[in-house]
């Protein structure tokens, strides 16, 4: 089972947005079995922890 790695937010009392863009997302279509390609953009405002985006 995979775990999400996190680290402490240095500025938990300040709202700021973190943006992560993954232009190489791929999956398999459940209907045709062919590959699907997409770009996923994640926006979030961290609280006590930030997500490690390796």
VMD Tcl script that draws the C-alpha trace (Angstrom):
set ca {
  {0.00 0.00 0.00}
  {1.42 3.40 -0.99}
  {1.80 6.19 1.55}
  {1.68 9.91 0.86}
  {4.82 11.60 2.14}
  {4.34 14.93 3.90}
  {6.46 17.55 5.63}
  {5.64 20.35 8.11}
  {4.32 23.59 6.66}
  {6.73 26.38 7.66}
  {3.91 28.94 7.46}
  {0.72 27.25 8.76}
  {-0.90 30.57 9.69}
  {-0.53 32.02 6.19}
  {-2.76 31.01 3.27}
  {-0.90 30.37 0.03}
  {-1.60 28.15 -2.93}
  {0.60 25.27 -4.09}
  {0.22 24.23 -7.73}
  {1.48 20.96 -9.18}
  {1.13 20.10 -12.88}
  {1.60 16.53 -14.11}
  {1.58 16.59 -17.94}
  {2.30 12.86 -18.28}
  {-0.71 11.19 -16.65}
  {-1.75 7.97 -18.38}
  {-4.46 5.42 -17.69}
  {-6.23 2.60 -19.51}
  {-9.78 3.15 -20.77}
  {-12.04 0.57 -19.07}
  {-14.24 0.32 -22.18}
  {-11.72 0.01 -25.04}
  {-8.57 -1.02 -23.17}
  {-6.67 1.71 -25.02}
  {-4.40 4.20 -23.26}
  {-5.74 7.61 -22.27}
  {-3.43 10.60 -21.82}
  {-4.08 13.72 -19.76}
  {-2.58 16.61 -17.87}
  {-3.59 16.83 -14.21}
  {-3.28 20.13 -12.36}
  {-3.57 20.10 -8.57}
  {-4.14 23.29 -6.58}
  {-4.26 23.26 -2.79}
  {-3.80 25.49 0.25}
  {-1.82 23.57 2.89}
  {-2.65 23.57 6.59}
  {-0.21 21.96 9.05}
  {1.36 19.64 6.46}
  {2.43 19.91 2.82}
  {2.40 17.02 0.35}
  {5.79 15.92 -0.97}
  {5.63 16.20 -4.77}
  {8.59 14.10 -5.90}
}
mol new
graphics top color blue
foreach p $ca { graphics top sphere $p radius 0.5 }
foreach p [lrange $ca 0 end-1] q [lrange $ca 1 end] { graphics top cylinder $p $q radius 0.2 }
display resetview
